Amino acid sequence: MAADSPGPIPLDSPVRSDLIPFRPPEHRTWLPGGLDSVTETLPDDRACARCALGRGAKTICMPTYHGPVAEAERGVPLLVMGTPTARDDAAGSLVYAGGNMLAVDEVKKHGKARITWALRCAAGRGADNAEVAACRPYLAREVDTCSRAIALGPLAAYALLGFELDARRYRRARAVVRGKPVFVVHEPAGAARNRFWREQFRQDLTWAMTAPAEPLPDGAVSVLRAPDAVLWLQGGYPDSPRDGAPLVIDVEHWPKNPWAPGDFRLLCVGLCTNEQTPRVIDENTLAIPEVRAALRRVLEDPAIPKVNQNIKHDRHVIWRVLGIDIIGVEHDTMIYAQLLDSENPAGLGALNWKTGYGGVKQLGQAGADEDDE
């Protein structure tokens, strides 16, 4: 029998496929840090002593603009600024001046909103991560009652997300925190002084107030064993590859360079036609001739459009290890991202933020880098 000809399928395991949830049931957002780590929320407290910042503030724990949440204000957008200014601190409430005035006026064009701060006692001063963490229970209470949160600048983004996010690099970043959509916008200070930056700032705030709050896909990754892998590739499932239906392809391998000399391992191939049911075939299953034959028929079929981020890379890896040429490449999200916004990075880490998945890619890269070292 030829190596790639169909034949009896060996049952390599009594378990035909393993299901791995996208996210554990007890943790329903993508970000493990930031507000998702807060277990107890707190109301405004003028006697707060959770960190040392209050010792230098005239107004301890600046109250949220509009005061306690009234029933009529539940479910309105929340504008999160970095810190109160010195003028806010002296007045004991938000002072409409400079960039703050520009931000608030722009948000009000789209209806009612609440306004709060990432750090309520800082009065324009810098703060360390521990002080940000001390203020998160107050911020979490506000987020729990809002419809969406808008972070003005990297400090507000860090308080919400738990990531050192450079808003200048990841313009229009978005994520989900405590089940609520979060949108990241530049700080307003520069926009108040520069008319070109001001117009971009207004556009970004309009986007943050009006962009659809799309739910993230949820489900489980199915790690296919040999029988189910062949059955899925041959059309035996509702989400099996079919003519005209885009098929997303992804590979994981070691070393990272697809043309590295010496030993090279294709750890797994990910295939997906439905965002809620991605499929994975691991290296042991890929070694079975019947599985490789079924995979070849799908990847070399031009009637099935192939899609991925930087799909040229995956094509190199598949060819090197399996000798299969991916035919019918239709879409590459990296190229699309550069065409839509040539001034910003188009790597998967950046697009991760733009599409709402937050820092899941950075978490994976950080773990990989540690393993490399």
ZAMARGU-4260 file (C-alpha; in steps of 0.2 Angstrom, whole numbers, plus 5000, padded with zeros to 4 digits):
<rodrens>
0) 5000/5000/5000 | 5007/5017/4996 | 5012/5028/5010 | 4998/5041/5007 | 4984/5029/5002
5) 4968/5027/5013 | 4967/5011/5023 | 4962/5004/5040 | 4963/5018/5053 | 4973/5013/5069
10) 4964/5017/5085 | 4979/5024/5094 | 4970/5029/5109 | 4953/5024/5117 | 4949/5042/5118
15) 4946/5048/5100 | 4947/5067/5104 | 4951/5078/5118 | 4942/5094/5121 | 4951/5109/5129
20) 4940/5124/5133 | 4946/5141/5126 | 4945/5148/5144 | 4942/5139/5161 | 4924/5140/5167
25) 4929/5150/5182 | 4938/5163/5172 | 4927/5170/5158 | 4938/5184/5152 | 4954/5183/5142
30) 4965/5194/5154 | 4972/5186/5170 | 4978/5203/5177 | 4971/5220/5179 | 4953/5221/5185
35) 4950/5202/5182 | 4960/5199/5198 | 4949/5209/5209 | 4938/5199/5220 | 4931/5212/5231
40) 4924/5229/5225 | 4924/5245/5235 | 4913/5261/5235 | 4921/5278/5236 | 4930/5281/5252
45) 4936/5298/5258 | 4946/5290/5272 | 4955/5277/5260 | 4972/5272/5266 | 4976/5258/5255
50) 4992/5265/5248 | 5004/5280/5252 | 4997/5292/5239 | 4983/5299/5250 | 4996/5307/5262
55) 5000/5320/5248 | 4983/5323/5242 | 4970/5336/5246 | 4956/5325/5241 | 4958/5307/5247
60) 4950/5295/5234 | 4943/5307/5222 | 4925/5303/5220 | 4918/5297/5203 | 4910/5311/5193
65) 4891/5310/5196 | 4894/5302/5213 | 4887/5285/5218 | 4879/5275/5204 | 4860/5280/5202
70) 4849/5268/5195 | 4847/5279/5179 | 4866/5279/5177 | 4868/5260/5177 | 4873/5253/5160
75) 4881/5270/5153 | 4899/5271/5146 | 4913/5274/5159 | 4927/5286/5154 | 4943/5281/5164
80) 4956/5295/5165 | 4974/5291/5172 | 4974/5302/5187 | 4966/5318/5194 | 4975/5334/5190
85) 4982/5346/5203 | 4967/5357/5200 | 4955/5342/5201 | 4963/5338/5218 | 4962/5356/5225
90) 4943/5357/5219 | 4939/5340/5225 | 4930/5336/5208 | 4933/5335/5190 | 4939/5352/5183
95) 4935/5355/5164 | 4951/5361/5158 | 4963/5357/5143 | 4963/5339/5137 | 4950/5334/5150
100) 4937/5346/5143 | 4940/5340/5126 | 4938/5322/5131 | 4922/5325/5141 | 4914/5336/5128
105) 4917/5323/5114 | 4910/5309/5125 | 4895/5319/5129 | 4890/5321/5111 | 4886/5302/5111
110) 4875/5303/5127 | 4877/5301/5146 | 4893/5294/5153 | 4902/5292/5170 | 4920/5298/5173
115) 4932/5290/5185 | 4951/5288/5187 | 4963/5274/5187 | 4972/5282/5202 | 4961/5293/5213
120) 4974/5301/5224 | 4988/5304/5213 | 4984/5322/5207 | 4995/5321/5192 | 5010/5312/5200
125) 5017/5295/5195 | 5013/5279/5204 | 5019/5262/5205 | 5010/5245/5201 | 5006/5242/5219
130) 4997/5259/5220 | 4988/5255/5204 | 4983/5238/5212 | 4977/5247/5228 | 4965/5257/5218
135) 4958/5243/5207 | 4943/5238/5219 | 4936/5256/5217 | 4938/5255/5198 | 4931/5237/5197
140) 4915/5243/5206 | 4912/5256/5192 | 4916/5244/5178 | 4903/5232/5185 | 4889/5245/5183
145) 4894/5252/5165 | 4890/5246/5148 | 4908/5249/5141 | 4924/5257/5148 | 4935/5269/5138
150) 4953/5270/5144 | 4962/5287/5141 | 4980/5283/5139 | 4992/5269/5145 | 4990/5271/5164
155) 4971/5269/5163 | 4974/5255/5151 | 4986/5246/5163 | 4974/5248/5178 | 4960/5240/5168
160) 4970/5227/5158 | 4985/5223/5169 | 4997/5226/5154 | 5010/5239/5150 | 5001/5244/5135
165) 5008/5258/5124 | 4992/5266/5117 | 5003/5276/5104 | 5008/5259/5097 | 4992/5250/5098
170) 4980/5263/5093 | 4962/5257/5095 | 4966/5243/5106 | 4951/5233/5114 | 4948/5219/5126
175) 4935/5212/5138 | 4937/5215/5156 | 4925/5208/5169 | 4913/5204/5155 | 4913/5222/5149
180) 4921/5229/5132 | 4936/5240/5135 | 4942/5252/5122 | 4959/5261/5123 | 4961/5279/5117
185) 4976/5291/5117 | 4978/5303/5131 | 4970/5319/5128 | 4984/5331/5133 | 4992/5332/5116
190) 4976/5333/5107 | 4972/5349/5116 | 4987/5357/5108 | 4988/5350/5091 | 4974/5351/5078
195) 4979/5336/5068 | 4981/5325/5084 | 4964/5333/5090 | 4955/5327/5075 | 4962/5309/5077
200) 4958/5309/5096 | 4940/5314/5092 | 4938/5300/5079 | 4945/5288/5091 | 4933/5293/5105
205) 4919/5292/5093 | 4925/5274/5089 | 4926/5270/5107 | 4908/5276/5111 | 4900/5268/5095
210) 4909/5252/5090 | 4899/5237/5092 | 4903/5227/5108 | 4904/5210/5099 | 4905/5195/5111
215) 4921/5185/5110 | 4919/5167/5103 | 4918/5154/5116 | 4920/5135/5115 | 4933/5121/5115
220) 4948/5116/5105 | 4946/5098/5099 | 4962/5088/5098 | 4958/5075/5085 | 4965/5057/5086
225) 4967/5047/5071 | 4949/5041/5067 | 4941/5058/5070 | 4955/5067/5061 | 4952/5057/5045
230) 4933/5058/5047 | 4933/5077/5050 | 4945/5080/5035 | 4934/5069/5024 | 4918/5079/5027
235) 4910/5069/5041 | 4907/5084/5053 | 4896/5099/5051 | 4911/5110/5052 | 4922/5099/5040
240) 4932/5108/5026 | 4920/5111/5011 | 4922/5119/4994 | 4920/5138/4995 | 4921/5139/5015
245) 4937/5147/5021 | 4949/5136/5031 | 4960/5144/5044 | 4977/5135/5045 | 4990/5137/5059
250) 5005/5128/5064 | 5016/5126/5080 | 5034/5120/5078 | 5051/5120/5085 | 5063/5128/5082
255) 5054/5145/5079 | 5064/5147/5062 | 5055/5137/5049 | 5071/5135/5040 | 5082/5131/5055
260) 5095/5118/5051 | 5095/5101/5060 | 5081/5093/5069 | 5064/5102/5066 | 5047/5097/5073
265) 5030/5101/5068 | 5021/5100/5084 | 5003/5102/5078 | 4992/5109/5064 | 4977/5119/5069
270) 4962/5119/5057 | 4946/5129/5059 | 4931/5133/5049 | 4920/5138/5064 | 4927/5150/5077
275) 4919/5140/5091 | 4926/5123/5085 | 4944/5124/5081 | 4953/5107/5077 | 4970/5102/5081
280) 4980/5087/5075 | 4996/5084/5085 | 5013/5077/5078 | 5010/5059/5083 | 4993/5059/5074
285) 5001/5068/5059 | 5013/5053/5058 | 5000/5041/5053 | 4999/5039/5034 | 4980/5039/5033
290) 4979/5056/5042 | 4992/5063/5031 | 4983/5058/5015 | 4967/5065/5021 | 4976/5081/5026
295) 4985/5082/5009 | 4968/5081/5000 | 4961/5096/5009 | 4977/5107/5009 | 4980/5104/4990
300) 4962/5107/4985 | 4961/5124/4977 | 4942/5124/4979 | 4944/5126/4998 | 4950/5144/5002
305) 4965/5145/5014 | 4967/5159/5027 | 4979/5164/5041 | 4990/5177/5048 | 5006/5177/5038
310) 5001/5161/5029 | 5017/5161/5019 | 5026/5155/5035 | 5014/5141/5038 | 5016/5136/5020
315) 5035/5134/5022 | 5033/5123/5038 | 5020/5112/5030 | 5030/5109/5015 | 5046/5106/5025
320) 5039/5093/5036 | 5025/5085/5027 | 5029/5089/5009 | 5012/5096/5006 | 5009/5112/4996
325) 4995/5123/5002 | 4985/5127/4987 | 4971/5140/4986 | 4978/5153/4998 | 4965/5167/4998
330) 4967/5179/5013 | 4981/5185/5024 | 4976/5195/5039 | 4993/5203/5041 | 4993/5210/5023
335) 4975/5216/5026 | 4980/5225/5042 | 4995/5234/5034 | 4983/5240/5020 | 4970/5247/5032
340) 4983/5255/5044 | 5001/5256/5037 | 5007/5266/5052 | 5004/5253/5065 | 5011/5235/5068
345) 5002/5221/5059 | 5009/5206/5070 | 4997/5195/5078 | 5001/5202/5095 | 4995/5219/5089
350) 4980/5212/5080 | 4976/5203/5096 | 4972/5219/5104 | 4963/5227/5089 | 4950/5212/5088
355) 4946/5212/5107 | 4956/5196/5112 | 4967/5207/5124 | 4984/5200/5129 | 4982/5182/5126
360) 4996/5182/5113 | 5008/5191/5124 | 5005/5179/5138 | 5009/5165/5126 | 5025/5173/5119
365) 5031/5177/5137 | 5030/5159/5141 | 5039/5154/5125 | 5053/5166/5128 | 5056/5160/5146
370) 5057/5142/5139 | 5069/5148/5126 | 5081/5156/5139
</rodrens>
